[in-house]
Amino acid sequence: MFQFLKHLLATQNQFASGGLFLMAIGSVGVFLRSLPQRAWWWIVQQTTMTITVKDDDDAFVWVKEWLLEQSFLKRLRRVDLDTTLRGADMALIPAPGRHLFWHQGRPFWVWFYRSEDTSGRSMRRTESLTFRTVGRRQAFLKNFASEIVACHRRKARTSSYLYVYDDCWTYVSAYSPRLLDSVVMKPGEKEHVLQDLAQFRNSRPRYRRLGVPYHRGYLLYGPPGTGKTSLVSALAAKFGMSIYMVNLTEFNDRSLKMAMNDVPENSVILFEDIDCMKAGERRAGMGGANEQDRRDDRDKTPPLTGVTLSGLLNVLDGFHAPENVVYMMTTNSVESLDPALLRPGRIDYRLYMGEASSQQRVELYRRFFPEASEHDARIFAEAHCAQTMAEFQGLLLSLEQDADHAVAEGKEVTASSARELETAVASH
């Protein structure tokens, strides 16, 4: 190239020389015209700091929660509605674009980016927030981040966070947590599982010293409507843990492994209806076969979902198993689960949740109708045996409005009046 230009200049071709001169002048002009912008951007880079949070990070929700508490949000002219941060309530958040506000005596610029991502199985919206402020000391950004974390911890006392997986963990909503006091169980059951989980949460140094993977698995099994999911929600709220829901029918081995790798610490991974794999059915009828025959037959039998038993076992306690998490599994049929899944290290604690006992029905009745006597509560509870807690609660909900009206008129809520109310409700 240089030899060609040298040859052109040596031939004293005026047309070529003029063209090269104009090109040089144009290049210099473009450079000079962009020089102020380049200089300004260099100054900005040298005098400001930025921090970026993407929507696939838990902190993205924390930042949005922090923004909701700031007074400057009321002065923004461009805002969006968000219904995920406060359940059914509508919250105003900054609209996509750039916004300026002051915080702790410093100017802050925040860029809210939103785009459509079509790289996965389905199109999903991606978002990110970038904050920029003057200064060069990272200590200020750390204090800023600590303020956001403190805000989240305050919120965590009154809200639980739910995530589902769609190529990445996606925040679904914050909801009012289920209080443990509202979960009515047989005497001693709730206290025992609470003590076990609390002991695990305080045993990380011991696990590390022993070289044992720091995770724990719980299996809640029993008929539908016995409060399994309610207990999971209440335990997660009690310990300030987010819930990551896994529906095995929507995964294969590879995607399940990727999802588990992205679960943050201090989380509950909820496998609802884990019997959907029907591992027991795949091994049914193999009682007389040797171990090699069982393995061969299991390999020949296609899984009913994209997740194989070996794939599930590997993410629970294999090389890539997440640390500092709690596995919560629910099933209606524990008999259908493969024994390999039930061994300690994968499932460490089992709790059967069956039909409501008489004491459970009495306690739940007293929660609905505290004015009723213990005697009346027991009579009513005995009259409605062989019901799950969900069925009994549904009955009480249907009676509550009429019972409140009766109490307001000074009438005692007795077992007989409650049965009359039940008959009246059923006849409508």
C-alpha positions in Angstrom: 0.0 0.0 0.0 2.7 2.4 1.0 4.7 1.5 -2.2 1.6 2.3 -4.3 1.2 5.7 -2.7 4.9 6.4 -3.1 4.7 5.5 -6.8 1.7 7.8 -7.2 3.5 10.7 -5.7 6.7 10.0 -7.7 4.7 10.2 -11.0 3.6 13.7 -10.0 0.0 12.8 -10.9 -1.8 16.0 -9.9 -5.2 14.3 -9.8 -4.0 11.5 -7.5 -2.0 14.0 -5.3 -5.0 16.2 -4.9 -7.2 13.3 -4.0 -4.8 12.1 -1.3 -4.5 15.7 0.0 -8.3 16.0 0.3 -8.5 12.6 2.0 -5.9 13.7 4.5 -7.7 17.0 5.1 -11.0 15.1 5.6 -9.5 12.7 8.1 -8.0 15.5 10.1 -11.3 17.3 10.0 -13.2 14.3 11.3 -10.7 13.8 14.0 -10.8 17.4 15.1 -14.6 17.4 15.0 -14.7 14.4 17.3 -11.9 15.7 19.6 -14.2 17.6 22.0 -16.4 14.6 22.4 -13.4 12.3 22.9 -11.9 14.7 25.4 -15.2 15.0 27.3 -15.6 11.3 27.4 -12.1 10.9 28.7 -12.8 13.4 31.4 -16.0 11.6 32.4 -14.2 8.3 32.5 -11.5 9.7 34.8 -13.8 11.6 37.2 -16.8 9.3 37.6 -17.6 5.7 38.7 -20.3 3.3 37.4 -22.0 0.3 38.8 -24.3 -2.0 36.7 -26.8 -4.6 37.7 -28.6 -6.9 35.3 -32.0 -8.5 35.7 -30.5 -12.1 36.0 -28.9 -11.0 39.3 -30.9 -11.1 42.5 -29.6 -7.6 43.3 -31.6 -6.2 40.4 -34.8 -6.6 42.4 -33.1 -5.1 45.4 -32.1 -2.0 43.5 -35.7 -1.5 42.3 -36.9 -1.9 45.8 -34.4 0.8 46.9 -35.5 3.1 44.2 -39.1 2.9 45.4 -38.1 4.3 48.8 -36.3 7.4 47.3 -38.0 10.8 47.4 -36.6 11.8 44.0 -38.7 9.1 42.3 -41.8 11.3 42.9 -40.1 14.1 40.8 -39.4 11.9 37.8 -41.4 12.8 34.7 -40.9 9.4 32.9 -42.0 6.4 34.9 -43.2 2.8 34.3 -45.8 0.8 36.2 -44.5 -2.3 38.0 -46.8 -4.9 39.7 -44.1 -7.5 40.6 -42.5 -5.7 43.5 -45.5 -5.2 45.7 -47.8 -8.0 44.7 -51.1 -6.7 43.3 -50.2 -3.1 44.1 -48.8 -0.8 41.4 -45.4 0.7 41.9 -43.8 3.5 39.8 -40.2 2.9 38.7 -38.0 4.9 36.3 -38.9 4.4 32.6 -36.2 3.2 30.2 -33.7 5.9 29.5 -31.5 8.3 31.5 -32.5 10.0 34.7 -30.6 12.4 37.0 -31.1 12.6 40.8 -29.1 13.6 43.9 -28.3 11.3 46.7 -26.2 12.1 49.8 -25.1 15.3 48.2 -23.8 13.7 45.0 -25.3 13.8 41.5 -26.3 10.4 40.2 -27.2 9.4 36.6 -29.1 6.2 36.2 -29.6 4.5 32.8 -32.4 2.0 32.6 -31.9 -0.3 29.6 -34.6 -2.7 28.2 -34.3 -5.0 25.2 -35.8 -8.2 23.8 -33.6 -11.3 23.9 -34.4 -13.9 21.3 -31.4 -16.1 21.8 -33.1 -18.6 24.1 -36.1 -20.9 23.6 -38.5 -18.0 23.7 -38.3 -14.3 23.5 -37.8 -12.6 26.8 -37.3 -9.1 27.9 -33.9 -8.2 29.5 -33.3 -5.2 31.7 -30.3 -3.6 33.4 -29.6 -0.6 35.5 -26.4 1.5 35.4 -25.6 4.1 38.0 -22.9 6.8 37.5 -21.7 9.3 40.0 -18.7 11.7 40.4 -15.6 10.5 42.3 -13.0 7.8 42.0 -13.1 6.1 45.4 -14.8 2.7 45.4 -15.6 3.1 49.1 -18.5 5.3 48.1 -19.9 2.7 45.7 -19.5 0.0 48.4 -21.5 2.2 50.9 -24.1 2.7 48.2 -24.4 -1.1 47.6 -24.6 -1.6 51.4 -27.5 0.8 51.6 -29.3 -1.2 48.9 -28.6 -4.5 50.7 -29.9 -3.1 54.0 -33.1 -2.0 52.3 -33.5 -5.5 50.9 -33.1 -7.1 54.3 -35.8 -4.8 55.8 -38.1 -5.9 52.9 -37.2 -9.5 53.4 -38.8 -9.4 56.9 -42.2 -8.7 55.3 -41.8 -10.2 51.8 -40.7 -13.5 50.2 -39.2 -13.7 46.7 -40.2 -16.3 44.1 -38.1 -17.2 41.0 -38.8 -19.5 38.0 -36.4 -20.6 35.3 -36.7 -19.6 31.6 -33.2 -19.8 30.2 -32.2 -17.9 33.4 -33.8 -17.5 36.8 -36.5 -14.9 36.4 -38.0 -12.9 39.3 -41.7 -13.5 39.5 -43.0 -11.5 42.4 -42.6 -10.6 46.0 -45.4 -11.8 48.2 -46.4 -11.6 51.8 -44.8 -14.6 53.5 -46.7 -17.3 55.2 -46.1 -17.1 58.9 -45.1 -20.3 60.7 -47.8 -19.6 63.3 -50.5 -19.9 60.6 -49.2 -23.4 59.5 -51.1 -25.8 61.8 -49.3 -29.1 62.2 -49.4 -32.1 64.6 -47.8 -31.4 68.0 -44.0 -31.3 67.8 -43.7 -31.6 64.0 -43.3 -27.9 63.3 -40.9 -27.4 66.2 -38.7 -30.3 65.1 -38.3 -29.3 61.5 -37.7 -25.7 62.5 -35.0 -26.8 64.9 -33.4 -29.1 62.3 -33.3 -26.3 59.7 -31.9 -23.8 62.2 -29.2 -26.2 63.2 -28.2 -26.7 59.6 -28.1 -22.9 59.0 -25.7 -22.5 61.9 -23.4 -25.4 61.0 -21.5 -24.1 58.0 -18.1 -24.1 59.7 -18.7 -27.7 60.9 -19.6 -28.8 57.4 -16.5 -27.1 56.0 -14.2 -28.6 58.6 -15.5 -32.1 57.9 -15.4 -31.6 54.1 -19.1 -32.3 53.7 -21.1 -30.5 51.0 -23.1 -27.8 52.7 -26.7 -28.4 51.6 -29.6 -30.2 53.1 -32.6 -32.0 51.6 -36.1 -32.2 52.9 -38.9 -34.4 51.6 -42.5 -33.5 52.5 -44.9 -36.2 51.4 -48.6 -37.0 51.8 -52.0 -36.5 50.1 -52.7 -33.2 48.3 -53.9 -30.3 50.5 -52.0 -31.2 53.6 -49.9 -28.0 53.7 -46.6 -29.1 52.2 -46.2 -26.0 50.0 -47.4 -23.8 52.8 -44.7 -25.2 55.1 -42.0 -24.5 52.5 -43.2 -20.9 52.1 -43.3 -20.4 55.9 -39.8 -21.9 56.5 -38.3 -19.8 53.6 -39.8 -16.6 55.1 -38.7 -17.5 58.6 -35.0 -17.7 57.5 -35.2 -14.9 54.9 -34.5 -17.3 52.0 -35.8 -16.8 48.4 -37.6 -19.7 46.7 -36.4 -21.1 43.3 -39.2 -23.3 41.8 -38.2 -26.3 39.7 -40.8 -28.0 37.5 -38.9 -31.1 36.3 -41.2 -31.5 33.3 -39.7 -28.3 31.9 -36.1 -29.3 32.1 -33.6 -31.8 30.6 -30.3 -32.9 32.3 -28.3 -30.1 30.7 -30.7 -27.2 31.5 -31.3 -28.5 35.1 -27.5 -28.5 35.6 -27.2 -24.9 34.3 -30.1 -23.8 36.4 -28.7 -25.3 39.6 -25.3 -23.6 38.9 -27.0 -20.2 38.9 -28.9 -20.6 42.1 -27.4 -18.1 44.7 -26.5 -19.1 48.2 -29.0 -18.8 51.0 -31.9 -20.1 48.8 -34.6 -22.7 48.9 -34.8 -24.9 45.7 -38.3 -26.2 45.6 -39.0 -29.4 43.6 -42.8 -29.7 43.7 -44.3 -33.1 42.8 -40.9 -34.7 42.4 -42.7 -38.0 41.7 -43.5 -36.7 38.2 -40.3 -38.5 37.1 -42.0 -41.8 38.1 -38.7 -43.3 38.9 -40.4 -46.1 40.9 -42.5 -47.1 37.9 -39.4 -47.5 35.8 -38.0 -50.0 38.3 -41.3 -51.7 39.0 -41.3 -55.4 38.2 -37.5 -55.7 38.5 -37.5 -57.2 42.0 -36.1 -60.5 40.8 -33.5 -59.0 38.5 -29.9 -58.4 39.4 -28.4 -54.9 39.5 -27.0 -55.0 36.0 -30.4 -56.0 34.6 -32.1 -53.2 36.5 -29.6 -50.7 35.1 -30.0 -52.0 31.6 -33.8 -51.9 31.8 -33.7 -48.4 33.3 -31.4 -47.2 30.5 -33.8 -48.7 27.8 -36.9 -47.1 29.4 -37.2 -43.5 28.2 -37.8 -41.0 30.9 -41.2 -39.4 31.2 -39.5 -36.0 31.3 -36.3 -34.6 29.9 -34.6 -35.1 33.3 -33.2 -38.5 34.0 -32.8 -40.0 37.4 -29.0 -39.8 37.1 -29.2 -36.2 36.0 -31.3 -35.3 39.0 -29.0 -37.2 41.4 -25.9 -35.4 40.0 -27.3 -31.9 40.6 -28.4 -32.9 44.2 -25.0 -34.1 45.4 -22.7 -34.4 42.5 -19.7 -32.3 41.5 -21.8 -29.4 40.5 -24.2 -29.4 43.4 -24.8 -25.9 44.8 -23.6 -24.9 48.2 -25.5 -23.3 51.1 -28.9 -24.2 49.7 -31.9 -26.1 51.0 -33.7 -28.6 48.8 -37.4 -28.9 49.5 -39.2 -31.7 47.7 -42.9 -32.5 47.8 -44.7 -35.6 46.6 -48.0 -37.2 46.9 -46.6 -40.7 46.5 -43.3 -41.4 48.2 -43.6 -45.1 47.1 -42.9 -44.0 43.5 -39.5 -42.4 44.3 -36.4 -44.3 43.5 -34.5 -45.5 46.6 -31.3 -43.8 45.3 -33.1 -40.4 45.6 -34.1 -41.1 49.2 -30.6 -41.8 50.6 -29.0 -39.3 53.1 -27.1 -36.6 51.4 -29.9 -36.1 48.9 -32.9 -36.3 51.3 -31.8 -35.8 54.9 -35.2 -35.2 56.5 -38.6 -36.8 55.8 -41.9 -35.5 57.1 -45.2 -37.2 56.4 -48.1 -34.7 56.2 -51.4 -36.6 56.2 -55.0 -35.9 57.0 -55.7 -33.4 59.7 -55.7 -34.7 63.2 -58.4 -33.8 65.8 -55.9 -31.4 67.5 -55.1 -29.7 64.2 -58.7 -29.1 63.4 -59.3 -27.7 66.9 -56.4 -25.4 66.6 -57.4 -24.2 63.2 -61.0 -23.7 64.3 -59.8 -21.6 67.2 -57.7 -19.4 64.9 -60.9 -18.7 62.8 -63.2 -18.3 65.8 -61.2 -17.3 68.9 -64.5 -16.5 70.7 -65.5 -20.2 70.6 -64.8 -22.4 73.6 -62.4 -25.3 73.6 -65.3 -27.7 74.1 -67.3 -26.3 71.1 -64.1 -26.4 68.9 -63.6 -30.1 69.7 -67.2 -31.0 69.0 -67.0 -29.2 65.6 -63.6 -30.8 64.8 -64.9 -34.3 65.7 -67.8 -33.8 63.4 -65.5 -33.3 60.4 -63.0 -36.1 60.5 -61.1 -37.5 57.5 -60.4 -34.2 56.0 -57.1 -32.6 54.9 -56.2 -29.2 56.3 -57.0 -27.6 53.0 -60.6 -29.1 53.0 -61.1 -28.1 56.7 -59.8 -24.6 56.1 -62.1 -24.2 53.1 -65.1 -25.2 55.3 -64.1 -22.6 57.9 -63.7 -19.9 55.3 -67.2 -20.6 54.0 -68.6 -20.3 57.5 -66.5 -17.3 58.7 -68.6 -14.5 57.3 -71.8 -15.8 58.7 -70.1 -16.7 62.0 -68.8 -13.1 62.3 -72.3 -11.8 61.8 -73.6 -14.1 64.6 -70.8 -13.0 67.0 -71.6 -9.3 66.2 -75.2 -9.9 67.4 -73.9 -11.3 70.6 -74.5 -14.9 69.8 -72.0 -17.5 70.9 -70.4 -19.6 68.1 -71.2 -23.1 69.3 -70.8 -26.4 67.5 -74.5 -26.6 66.9 -74.8 -23.1 65.4 -71.7 -23.8 63.2 -73.4 -26.9 61.9 -76.5 -24.9 61.1 -74.4 -22.4 59.3 -72.6 -25.2 57.4 -76.0 -26.6 56.3 -77.2 -23.2 55.2 -74.1 -22.5 53.2 -74.3 -26.0 51.5 -77.9 -25.3 50.5 -77.1 -22.1 48.7 
